[in-house]
Amino acid sequence: MSRTLSIVLIVLALALIIYNVTLVNFENPLEGNSIIAIIGILASLCAIVLLLIYVTSKKIQGKINED
């Protein structure tokens, strides 16, 4: 996976977070569609963390292969 694809996926995950934040009812965040939006926010955050781990591992692998 190229670096540009990783960046695009991170941007898409951020867009999903922003969209899901608009769906959350902050008066009752654990009822109805709000819980689904919160799950979507958490899933997007997990995706971002996994992508950042992947990018970091590729950088480490590149430095190991240089030596």
N, C-alpha and C positions, 0 to 999 in steps of 0.2 A: 504494500500500500504506500503510495507516495505521500509526501509531506502536504501537498496541496489538497489531496483528498481528505487527509486527517483534519486540516483546517476547515474545510467545507463541512465536514461532519460535526465538528465542534460548534461552528456557527449555527448549523441547523438545530443542534441540541439546545443552544442558547435561545433560539427563536421559539422552540417548543416550551422552554421554561417561561419565557415572557408571555406566551399565549395562555399557558395554564394558570399563571398568576392572575390573569384577568378573569378566569372562570371561578376562582375561589371566592366563596362568600365568607368574609372575615368575621361576620357575626356568629355564624355556625359553621366553622371550617370542617367539622367531622360529620356532616349530614349531606345526603343527596349527591349531587354532581361535584361538590367541593372535595370530597374524599377521593374521587377519581382524578381530579385535577392535582391534588397533592401527590398521589401515586405517580402521576405523569411527571411532576416536578422532580421527585426522587429518582425516577428511572432515568431522566435526562441528566441529572447530576452524576449518577453512576456511569452513564455512557461517557460523559466528559472525563471523569477520573480514569476510566479504562483507556480512553484514547490518549490521555496525557502520559499514562504509564507506558503505553505502546511507543509513543514518540520518544520518550526518555530511553527506553530499552534499545530502540534503533540507534540513538546517538551513542550509547555505550558500546553497542556492537560495532559501530563504525570506528570508534576509537581503538577498540581491541584489534580490529582487522588492520588498522594502520601500522601497528607495531609488528 
